[in-house]
Amino acid sequence: MDHQATGGGAVHPGVSPVHLQDTDQLLDPVLFSNDNGSFKLKTVPAFSLHLLISTAISIIGIVLAASYPAEKRCDAYFIMLYLRATFWVITYLFDHFVKIQHNNLRMNGYHDFHRETNMQKGIPLQLVSLWNSALLAVQALIHHYYGENFWEHCAAGWLSPVSYVTAFTVAENLVLTVTHSFYIDKVRKFNNAKLVPDVLRGTDRAGGSLGLMQPGGDTTELLEKQADLIAYLRDHTHKLNQKLHQMQTNVRPVRAPQIP
């Protein structure tokens, strides 16, 4: 008896259609997504929100330093310190989210843009940490210099500790405004360009093949690109192994019929 097989529609004995469907999904390509060219880096809202929070803290500091009466200026000083500590925690969580998004960018094959923005994505946490460390040193000097008279100097007008904290916060906000604006503009241009992954661009890339270097090319850049590609393929190989293991677990073994 002849058996007819049409494409992938044939169902083997002992294997349910559900398991075949699961197997087909597990065998889908994992190196590139099906929507190549439509990948978007979802970090612009996070950077905008982070900058908004920084600006709000700066405005609060200015209001406290300018409007709080003398007897409450020490309270304003501690409020600003609490806000600074909270802002660092927010920045830490923000940095974790941004790293996840950039890792997705790398896993989707956009190595050039990942390398181009690798330093910029870490600036917020580094800057806030550096600013808080400098502010901690200044506050230590203030307490050491004022000593027991610290509570009296809290009401010293524009030379009070709350003014120092506010000045640090405003300066930090100005730097964050510049760095965030450059980053947001760069990401928006990348999202609007709707580029395909680097490897799929092939000969359209100026650098040519990752295995060859044109005369006068940068050896360091070539090695960085090769390292990115190796890490990219290693991660996807690990994912492929996981999918194969899941496929072996889900698909039931097929027993051949015994001939009497």
Backbone bond lengths (Angstrom), bond angles and torsions (degrees), N, CA, C in turn:
res aa  C-N    CA-C-N  psi(-1)  N-CA   C-N-CA  omega(-1)  CA-C   N-CA-C  phi
1 M - - - 1.473 - - 1.525 108.05 -
2 D 1.331 115.79 131.15 1.457 119.77 -179.79 1.519 109.33 -85.61
3 H 1.333 113.16 141.10 1.465 118.94 177.22 1.518 108.35 -106.52
4 Q 1.319 117.22 130.45 1.459 123.01 -180.00 1.522 108.57 -98.42
5 A 1.339 115.39 133.30 1.477 121.63 178.02 1.515 108.01 -126.77
6 T 1.272 116.32 122.12 1.466 122.14 -179.92 1.517 108.50 -112.05
7 G 1.350 116.24 101.17 1.469 120.60 176.38 1.495 110.92 61.28
8 G 1.351 116.29 -131.81 1.461 121.98 179.59 1.496 111.74 -103.75
9 G 1.377 117.12 17.53 1.451 118.86 -175.20 1.496 113.87 -87.94
10 A 1.368 118.05 -8.01 1.460 119.72 -177.52 1.519 109.66 -73.47
11 V 1.323 115.20 138.29 1.464 121.75 179.73 1.502 108.32 -108.50
12 H 1.337 116.97 122.60 1.449 121.19 -179.32 1.519 110.06 -79.74
13 P 1.327 116.43 150.08 1.475 118.97 179.11 1.512 110.96 -62.16
14 G 1.308 115.11 136.44 1.465 120.37 176.71 1.515 113.92 86.52
15 V 1.352 118.31 -2.27 1.463 121.35 -179.53 1.519 107.77 -117.56
16 S 1.288 117.31 122.46 1.460 121.72 -177.43 1.519 110.30 -78.13
17 P 1.357 118.65 152.14 1.465 121.61 178.10 1.519 112.36 -59.42
18 V 1.342 117.10 -31.05 1.472 119.92 -179.93 1.511 110.70 -63.24
19 H 1.355 115.46 -42.06 1.456 119.03 -179.83 1.523 110.96 -68.61
20 L 1.335 116.83 -35.69 1.460 118.97 176.74 1.518 111.26 -64.66
21 Q 1.327 116.20 -38.97 1.458 119.88 178.19 1.520 111.22 -64.92
22 D 1.349 116.36 -41.71 1.465 119.99 176.82 1.514 110.92 -62.07
23 T 1.357 116.23 -39.21 1.462 120.08 -179.52 1.524 110.80 -65.41
24 D 1.343 116.50 -41.74 1.466 119.91 178.67 1.520 111.24 -61.38
25 Q 1.337 117.20 -39.33 1.457 120.49 178.92 1.513 110.97 -67.40
26 L 1.322 117.21 -37.93 1.458 119.89 -179.34 1.518 111.88 -70.13
27 L 1.351 117.19 -25.75 1.451 120.75 -179.48 1.510 113.38 -88.41
28 D 1.338 118.10 2.86 1.455 120.84 176.93 1.517 109.70 -61.22
29 P 1.336 119.02 148.92 1.456 121.04 179.50 1.527 110.74 -59.86
30 V 1.330 116.31 140.97 1.466 120.74 -178.40 1.508 112.07 -114.26
31 L 1.341 117.77 -8.17 1.451 118.40 -177.89 1.509 112.00 -75.02
32 F 1.317 118.69 -31.60 1.447 121.38 -179.49 1.529 108.32 -140.34
33 S 1.320 115.28 146.59 1.457 119.69 179.64 1.519 109.34 -76.24
34 N 1.332 115.22 162.81 1.454 120.36 -179.19 1.523 112.17 -75.10
35 D 1.329 117.62 -13.84 1.467 120.61 -178.18 1.524 109.80 -109.85
36 N 1.356 116.86 47.93 1.456 120.95 179.62 1.523 109.73 -58.38
37 G 1.325 115.45 133.95 1.456 121.16 -178.87 1.504 113.15 97.37
38 S 1.323 118.67 -14.15 1.459 120.95 -179.64 1.528 111.99 -109.54
39 F 1.339 117.82 7.31 1.462 120.78 179.05 1.523 109.49 -68.91
40 K 1.324 115.77 135.01 1.461 121.29 178.66 1.517 109.92 -128.15
41 L 1.323 115.40 137.23 1.460 121.60 177.69 1.527 108.36 -81.98
42 K 1.344 116.50 117.93 1.474 121.34 -171.62 1.530 111.36 -95.86
43 T 1.330 116.34 54.73 1.468 120.37 -178.91 1.524 113.24 -113.90
44 V 1.331 117.83 -9.34 1.465 120.03 -178.09 1.540 111.71 -62.42
45 P 1.362 119.59 -46.92 1.475 117.96 177.14 1.519 113.11 -60.58
46 A 1.332 117.63 -37.85 1.467 120.29 -179.73 1.519 111.00 -65.58
47 F 1.323 117.99 -43.41 1.468 120.86 178.07 1.526 111.06 -66.14
48 S 1.314 117.01 -38.63 1.465 120.28 178.27 1.526 110.88 -64.33
49 L 1.340 116.72 -43.20 1.465 120.56 179.10 1.521 110.91 -65.45
50 H 1.321 116.57 -41.68 1.473 120.15 179.38 1.529 110.60 -61.37
51 L 1.318 117.05 -43.06 1.465 120.79 178.11 1.524 110.87 -66.01
52 L 1.324 117.69 -37.00 1.465 121.42 178.34 1.523 110.82 -63.66
53 I 1.338 117.11 -42.06 1.467 120.68 178.80 1.523 110.24 -64.69
54 S 1.323 117.25 -42.69 1.458 120.86 178.43 1.526 111.26 -61.11
55 T 1.329 116.63 -42.46 1.471 120.73 178.60 1.526 111.13 -65.24
56 A 1.340 116.93 -40.10 1.459 120.68 179.04 1.528 111.45 -63.04
57 I 1.329 117.53 -41.45 1.466 120.59 178.60 1.527 110.46 -64.71
58 S 1.331 117.13 -38.73 1.464 120.21 177.78 1.521 111.13 -63.77
59 I 1.325 116.46 -42.04 1.471 120.06 179.30 1.528 110.53 -65.53
60 I 1.335 116.44 -41.53 1.471 120.26 177.71 1.530 109.99 -60.36
61 G 1.333 117.21 -42.43 1.464 120.40 179.02 1.513 112.17 -62.28
62 I 1.327 116.76 -41.90 1.472 119.92 179.05 1.519 110.83 -64.49
63 V 1.333 116.55 -41.89 1.470 120.39 179.83 1.525 110.38 -64.84
64 L 1.326 117.41 -43.78 1.465 120.51 179.93 1.522 111.42 -63.99
65 A 1.338 116.02 -43.08 1.468 119.42 -178.42 1.519 112.25 -68.99
66 A 1.340 117.34 -28.73 1.460 119.97 -174.91 1.520 113.27 -93.62
67 S 1.325 118.39 -28.34 1.462 119.59 -170.00 1.521 114.61 -114.15
68 Y 1.351 118.27 -19.29 1.465 118.27 -177.10 1.519 110.87 -69.88
69 P 1.327 117.49 135.20 1.481 119.99 178.01 1.528 111.07 -66.35
70 A 1.315 115.70 165.00 1.470 121.32 -174.37 1.519 112.03 -59.16
71 E 1.328 117.70 -38.44 1.458 120.40 -176.62 1.538 112.91 -72.61
72 K 1.337 117.25 -11.44 1.462 120.25 -179.42 1.530 113.02 -115.27
73 R 1.324 117.81 7.80 1.461 119.84 -175.99 1.533 111.53 -69.68
74 C 1.330 117.51 -28.13 1.460 119.64 175.41 1.531 110.32 -67.12
75 D 1.350 115.67 -37.13 1.465 119.18 176.13 1.528 110.67 -63.57
76 A 1.329 115.98 -39.95 1.463 120.15 178.19 1.528 111.03 -63.27
77 Y 1.323 116.12 -38.32 1.468 121.04 178.36 1.528 110.93 -61.18
78 F 1.317 117.72 -46.11 1.466 120.47 -179.04 1.529 111.65 -71.62
79 I 1.331 116.68 -31.55 1.471 119.48 175.48 1.524 110.17 -61.02
80 M 1.332 116.56 -43.10 1.459 120.29 179.73 1.528 111.52 -65.83
81 L 1.328 117.18 -37.34 1.467 119.39 177.50 1.529 111.15 -65.12
82 Y 1.325 116.62 -40.82 1.468 119.91 176.41 1.529 110.82 -63.00
83 L 1.320 116.66 -40.64 1.463 120.21 178.57 1.524 111.09 -64.89
84 R 1.339 116.84 -38.75 1.456 120.36 177.96 1.533 111.14 -63.10
85 A 1.322 116.59 -43.06 1.470 120.26 179.03 1.528 110.58 -64.72
86 T 1.332 116.46 -41.83 1.471 120.67 179.10 1.524 110.94 -65.07
87 F 1.312 115.95 -38.88 1.469 119.98 -179.47 1.524 110.92 -65.11
88 W 1.325 117.32 -34.40 1.467 118.53 177.63 1.536 110.36 -66.10
89 V 1.336 117.21 -41.73 1.468 120.22 178.24 1.532 110.16 -61.91
90 I 1.334 116.94 -42.69 1.464 120.99 177.67 1.525 110.31 -60.80
91 T 1.330 116.01 -42.36 1.463 120.61 179.96 1.519 111.37 -65.35
92 Y 1.313 117.12 -36.50 1.468 120.80 178.29 1.535 110.38 -64.21
93 L 1.327 117.65 -46.31 1.465 121.12 177.34 1.525 111.02 -65.06
94 F 1.323 115.94 -39.38 1.458 121.45 176.98 1.529 110.69 -61.00
95 D 1.318 117.44 -43.15 1.463 121.84 179.43 1.532 110.76 -63.92
96 H 1.329 117.22 -38.68 1.471 120.70 178.26 1.522 110.49 -63.24
97 F 1.326 117.40 -42.73 1.466 121.25 178.91 1.525 110.78 -64.01
98 V 1.324 116.91 -43.55 1.467 120.71 -178.92 1.526 110.67 -64.09
99 K 1.329 117.50 -38.73 1.463 120.37 178.56 1.528 111.14 -63.00
100 I 1.322 116.92 -39.22 1.471 120.19 177.78 1.533 110.44 -62.88
101 Q 1.324 116.82 -43.26 1.457 120.60 -179.50 1.531 111.47 -65.12
102 H 1.326 116.52 -40.61 1.470 119.49 179.57 1.524 111.24 -71.76
103 N 1.316 117.52 -29.47 1.454 119.51 174.32 1.530 110.45 -67.35
104 N 1.332 116.90 -38.23 1.472 120.32 173.75 1.527 110.73 -62.76
105 L 1.323 115.79 -37.00 1.462 120.50 176.96 1.528 110.41 -60.95
106 R 1.317 116.34 -44.22 1.463 120.55 179.59 1.527 111.16 -67.94
107 M 1.347 116.75 -41.30 1.456 120.42 -178.63 1.525 112.08 -66.79
108 N 1.317 117.32 -22.32 1.457 121.02 176.83 1.521 112.57 -88.23
109 G 1.336 116.99 3.04 1.461 120.50 172.16 1.510 116.43 94.79
110 Y 1.349 118.63 9.58 1.464 120.60 -179.79 1.532 109.63 -95.01
111 H 1.346 115.26 71.21 1.460 119.97 -174.02 1.528 112.33 -72.39
112 D 1.327 116.88 -37.67 1.465 119.92 -177.20 1.524 111.03 -62.46
113 F 1.328 117.16 -48.06 1.466 119.71 -178.80 1.529 110.56 -70.99
114 H 1.334 116.95 -32.78 1.468 119.93 176.16 1.519 109.99 -62.61
115 R 1.338 116.81 -42.57 1.457 120.07 178.74 1.533 110.83 -69.66
116 E 1.319 116.64 -35.33 1.459 121.11 -177.96 1.522 112.33 -67.08
117 T 1.325 117.03 -33.55 1.468 121.14 -177.75 1.519 112.89 -106.06
118 N 1.323 117.38 8.62 1.470 120.65 -175.33 1.522 111.80 -61.56
119 M 1.334 116.44 -40.93 1.458 119.39 -179.68 1.526 111.45 -76.55
120 Q 1.328 116.70 -38.21 1.465 120.55 -176.69 1.529 112.29 -64.52
121 K 1.324 117.10 -35.28 1.460 119.33 -177.42 1.520 112.05 -67.19
122 G 1.338 118.56 -23.94 1.455 121.42 -178.95 1.508 114.70 -95.00
123 I 1.343 117.19 -4.21 1.468 120.25 -177.72 1.527 112.92 -61.73
124 P 1.349 120.42 -44.02 1.470 119.39 -176.78 1.526 113.71 -55.89
125 L 1.332 117.94 -50.42 1.462 120.30 -178.64 1.523 110.98 -65.80
126 Q 1.312 117.36 -40.71 1.459 120.19 179.18 1.519 111.24 -64.45
127 L 1.329 116.09 -42.14 1.468 119.78 -178.49 1.520 111.53 -67.33
128 V 1.333 117.15 -47.25 1.466 120.56 -179.21 1.528 110.54 -64.07
129 S 1.316 117.25 -39.37 1.463 120.53 178.45 1.525 110.48 -65.18
130 L 1.331 116.10 -44.30 1.470 119.81 178.56 1.520 110.97 -63.55
131 W 1.323 116.40 -41.78 1.473 120.29 -178.99 1.537 110.19 -66.00
132 N 1.309 117.16 -41.77 1.467 119.72 178.92 1.525 111.29 -65.89
133 S 1.334 117.05 -36.03 1.466 120.08 177.60 1.527 110.56 -66.16
134 A 1.338 116.81 -43.54 1.468 120.21 177.11 1.521 110.96 -64.41
135 L 1.337 116.22 -40.57 1.458 120.13 178.76 1.521 111.56 -64.72
136 L 1.334 116.88 -37.42 1.461 120.80 176.92 1.525 111.07 -62.73
137 A 1.344 115.79 -40.09 1.464 119.27 177.77 1.531 111.11 -65.35
138 V 1.327 116.98 -40.72 1.472 120.33 178.72 1.518 110.66 -64.96
139 Q 1.327 116.42 -42.36 1.471 118.96 179.78 1.527 111.36 -66.32
140 A 1.331 117.08 -34.26 1.465 119.55 176.04 1.520 110.65 -64.59
141 L 1.346 116.87 -40.39 1.468 120.00 177.12 1.522 111.33 -65.01
142 I 1.348 115.18 -38.89 1.469 118.74 179.85 1.518 110.53 -62.58
143 H 1.329 116.75 -47.67 1.462 119.75 -178.85 1.532 110.86 -67.54
144 H 1.323 116.48 -36.38 1.461 119.32 179.35 1.533 111.05 -68.58
145 Y 1.328 115.77 -39.53 1.474 119.95 -177.63 1.519 111.51 -75.04
146 Y 1.337 117.33 -44.63 1.463 120.51 -177.87 1.518 111.84 -76.14
147 G 1.318 116.76 -35.70 1.460 120.45 179.39 1.516 112.14 60.73
148 E 1.305 116.50 -129.54 1.463 121.37 -177.93 1.518 112.45 -70.25
149 N 1.322 117.41 -16.47 1.472 120.70 -179.43 1.531 112.62 -89.69
150 F 1.340 116.26 12.82 1.456 119.27 -176.94 1.515 111.75 -59.41
151 W 1.323 118.08 -43.59 1.460 121.37 -177.07 1.517 111.85 -65.09
152 E 1.320 116.84 -25.92 1.461 119.47 176.55 1.526 111.18 -75.06
153 H 1.343 116.20 -36.33 1.464 120.03 -178.12 1.524 112.32 -77.63
154 C 1.323 117.75 -11.42 1.467 119.20 176.06 1.528 111.07 -61.59
155 A 1.321 116.95 -26.46 1.470 122.07 -177.36 1.520 111.63 -100.44
156 A 1.337 116.81 27.15 1.467 120.32 -174.21 1.519 113.16 -88.56
157 G 1.299 118.52 27.90 1.459 121.71 176.97 1.517 112.27 68.23
158 W 1.336 116.93 -133.53 1.463 121.54 -176.42 1.525 112.56 -72.87
159 L 1.324 118.27 -10.27 1.460 121.33 176.12 1.522 112.37 -97.92
160 S 1.313 117.40 13.29 1.458 121.54 -178.95 1.523 110.06 -77.79
161 P 1.348 117.78 161.12 1.471 120.43 179.62 1.525 114.27 -57.11
162 V 1.337 117.60 -35.58 1.460 118.83 -179.45 1.524 110.84 -63.23
163 S 1.340 116.52 -29.41 1.466 119.91 177.16 1.522 110.94 -68.46
164 Y 1.332 116.88 -37.91 1.459 120.35 177.59 1.533 110.92 -63.51
165 V 1.317 115.81 -46.27 1.466 119.61 -179.69 1.525 110.86 -62.28
166 T 1.325 115.70 -41.84 1.467 120.01 179.67 1.522 111.09 -64.23
167 A 1.328 116.80 -40.93 1.467 120.46 179.40 1.524 110.61 -61.99
168 F 1.336 117.15 -42.05 1.461 120.57 176.80 1.524 110.67 -62.60
169 T 1.315 116.90 -42.73 1.461 120.99 -177.24 1.525 111.68 -66.07
170 V 1.333 116.75 -41.72 1.469 120.13 179.48 1.525 110.50 -65.86
171 A 1.340 116.95 -41.62 1.469 120.09 178.32 1.529 110.54 -62.51
172 E 1.322 116.60 -41.96 1.459 120.26 177.32 1.523 111.39 -62.64
173 N 1.311 116.48 -41.19 1.462 120.65 -179.67 1.523 111.58 -63.37
174 L 1.317 117.59 -36.54 1.466 120.66 178.58 1.534 110.56 -65.22
175 V 1.318 116.61 -42.31 1.472 119.95 178.87 1.530 110.29 -65.95
176 L 1.344 116.69 -43.32 1.464 120.05 178.75 1.525 111.61 -63.39
177 T 1.324 117.29 -34.80 1.464 120.46 178.42 1.523 110.96 -61.42
178 V 1.331 116.32 -42.69 1.474 120.18 179.94 1.530 111.07 -68.05
179 T 1.332 117.05 -50.65 1.474 120.17 -176.73 1.524 111.82 -66.35
180 H 1.332 116.94 -42.31 1.469 119.95 179.11 1.530 111.24 -64.34
181 S 1.328 117.00 -38.74 1.472 119.96 -179.27 1.515 111.14 -63.96
182 F 1.337 117.39 -43.56 1.462 120.66 177.45 1.527 110.88 -62.06
183 Y 1.324 116.58 -43.40 1.466 120.34 -178.38 1.521 110.89 -65.88
184 I 1.337 117.39 -47.61 1.464 121.23 -178.70 1.523 110.67 -60.51
185 D 1.342 116.82 -42.23 1.463 120.14 178.97 1.524 111.20 -63.23
186 K 1.324 117.02 -40.16 1.467 121.11 -179.36 1.532 111.02 -67.26
187 V 1.327 117.01 -41.65 1.468 120.41 -178.99 1.526 110.51 -69.25
188 R 1.306 117.64 -39.23 1.471 120.14 178.26 1.522 110.88 -62.19
189 K 1.321 117.52 -41.62 1.461 120.06 177.71 1.532 110.36 -64.26
190 F 1.322 116.87 -39.21 1.470 120.14 178.26 1.524 110.91 -64.41
191 N 1.323 117.37 -44.86 1.466 120.97 -179.76 1.526 111.60 -64.59
192 N 1.328 116.46 -39.41 1.464 119.48 -179.25 1.528 112.26 -72.33
193 A 1.341 116.71 -26.63 1.468 119.75 -178.98 1.527 112.21 -70.04
194 K 1.348 117.60 -27.84 1.467 123.04 179.30 1.534 111.45 51.42
195 L 1.319 115.22 53.13 1.461 120.86 -178.89 1.521 110.88 -76.14
196 V 1.308 115.71 152.19 1.462 120.52 172.52 1.523 107.76 -82.61
197 P 1.331 119.27 161.65 1.468 120.85 179.23 1.518 112.35 -55.28
198 D 1.331 115.87 153.81 1.463 121.82 -174.33 1.527 112.23 -55.69
199 V 1.335 116.96 -45.12 1.458 120.33 -175.99 1.525 111.44 -64.73
200 L 1.325 117.24 -34.23 1.463 120.75 -178.96 1.520 112.78 -75.07
201 R 1.351 116.78 -15.57 1.457 119.13 -179.97 1.519 111.96 -75.74
202 G 1.336 117.15 -23.84 1.463 121.96 172.63 1.512 113.63 54.40
203 T 1.327 115.59 -120.14 1.458 120.75 -174.22 1.512 113.17 -73.87
204 D 1.331 118.53 -8.75 1.450 120.08 178.11 1.516 111.47 -72.16
205 R 1.330 117.54 -16.56 1.449 121.02 -177.80 1.518 109.92 -79.56
206 A 1.314 116.48 142.01 1.459 121.69 -176.56 1.510 111.56 -68.27
207 G 1.288 118.32 -28.48 1.458 121.58 -175.06 1.512 113.81 -81.45
208 G 1.343 118.90 -6.76 1.441 121.20 -178.80 1.498 112.21 72.71
209 S 1.325 116.58 -156.29 1.454 122.20 -177.73 1.511 111.00 -70.85
210 L 1.329 115.36 149.41 1.455 119.53 178.34 1.516 112.07 -71.25
211 G 1.301 118.63 -13.06 1.452 120.74 178.67 1.516 113.27 -94.89
212 L 1.342 117.52 -10.06 1.451 121.95 -178.37 1.517 109.91 -125.11
213 M 1.313 115.58 155.92 1.464 120.12 178.71 1.514 108.79 -130.75
214 Q 1.306 115.94 129.88 1.447 120.65 179.60 1.527 110.02 -72.07
215 P 1.336 117.68 156.17 1.467 120.38 179.50 1.522 111.29 -57.20
216 G 1.324 115.48 132.82 1.457 120.46 -178.94 1.511 114.18 82.45
217 G 1.342 117.72 6.44 1.458 120.80 -179.11 1.514 112.31 -73.98
218 D 1.323 114.81 164.99 1.462 121.99 -179.40 1.530 108.80 -88.56
219 T 1.323 116.40 115.47 1.462 120.37 -179.08 1.519 111.39 -65.84
220 T 1.331 116.60 -40.03 1.464 120.33 -179.76 1.521 111.73 -61.52
221 E 1.327 116.43 -42.24 1.470 120.62 178.95 1.520 110.66 -64.60
222 L 1.346 116.42 -40.20 1.459 120.03 178.96 1.522 110.91 -62.65
223 L 1.339 117.18 -44.27 1.459 120.69 179.52 1.525 111.16 -64.44
224 E 1.344 117.48 -37.55 1.460 120.69 177.81 1.529 110.75 -63.82
225 K 1.330 116.57 -41.84 1.463 120.00 179.83 1.520 110.97 -66.48
226 Q 1.320 116.27 -39.71 1.455 119.26 178.02 1.523 111.21 -65.90
227 A 1.338 116.88 -39.26 1.462 120.32 177.70 1.526 110.87 -64.37
228 D 1.341 116.92 -40.24 1.466 120.39 177.23 1.522 111.02 -61.91
229 L 1.333 116.04 -43.19 1.459 119.77 -178.66 1.524 110.99 -66.33
230 I 1.338 117.33 -39.79 1.465 120.82 178.39 1.522 110.49 -62.94
231 A 1.344 116.60 -45.13 1.466 119.64 178.80 1.526 110.84 -64.29
232 Y 1.325 116.45 -37.89 1.468 121.48 179.12 1.534 110.86 -62.88
233 L 1.338 116.93 -48.51 1.459 120.98 -179.83 1.530 111.10 -67.41
234 R 1.321 117.35 -34.38 1.467 120.13 178.76 1.519 110.57 -64.73
235 D 1.339 116.84 -44.36 1.462 120.01 -179.95 1.521 111.37 -64.67
236 H 1.336 116.93 -40.57 1.459 119.61 -179.63 1.526 111.73 -72.46
237 T 1.325 117.05 -31.06 1.460 119.31 174.00 1.521 110.68 -63.77
238 H 1.328 116.06 -39.46 1.463 120.09 177.01 1.529 110.52 -63.16
239 K 1.339 117.12 -41.63 1.468 120.21 178.30 1.523 111.04 -65.94
240 L 1.318 116.58 -38.62 1.459 120.23 179.19 1.521 110.47 -64.27
241 N 1.333 117.42 -41.23 1.462 120.65 177.10 1.524 111.51 -61.46
242 Q 1.331 116.32 -38.87 1.462 119.86 177.20 1.524 111.42 -64.59
243 K 1.334 117.17 -40.21 1.458 120.21 179.45 1.524 111.30 -67.80
244 L 1.331 117.01 -38.84 1.456 119.93 177.80 1.523 111.21 -65.02
245 H 1.324 115.93 -39.05 1.462 119.23 177.32 1.524 110.26 -65.15
246 Q 1.333 117.07 -40.47 1.466 120.47 177.93 1.522 110.93 -65.48
247 M 1.326 117.30 -37.58 1.456 121.30 178.77 1.522 110.73 -64.34
248 Q 1.333 116.42 -43.37 1.460 120.04 178.53 1.521 111.45 -64.24
249 T 1.316 117.04 -31.17 1.463 120.70 179.92 1.520 111.75 -75.16
250 N 1.354 116.46 -36.53 1.459 120.22 -174.39 1.526 113.44 -83.21
251 V 1.333 117.08 -33.64 1.465 120.26 -175.63 1.528 109.31 -81.11
252 R 1.308 115.89 127.05 1.463 120.86 179.02 1.528 110.29 -76.37
253 P 1.308 117.42 143.88 1.482 118.99 177.78 1.522 110.67 -66.65
254 V 1.318 114.83 141.62 1.465 121.25 -179.04 1.523 108.52 -98.72
255 R 1.296 115.67 124.69 1.477 121.55 179.19 1.534 109.34 -94.65
256 A 1.306 115.84 128.05 1.466 120.43 177.71 1.520 109.24 -71.97
257 P 1.333 117.87 137.50 1.484 119.27 179.10 1.521 110.70 -65.61
258 Q 1.295 115.26 138.21 1.477 121.16 -179.18 1.534 109.64 -83.81
259 I 1.339 115.14 133.71 1.473 121.50 179.57 1.504 108.91 -89.58
260 P 1.290 119.73 120.51 1.474 121.26 -178.98 1.524 110.98 -67.88
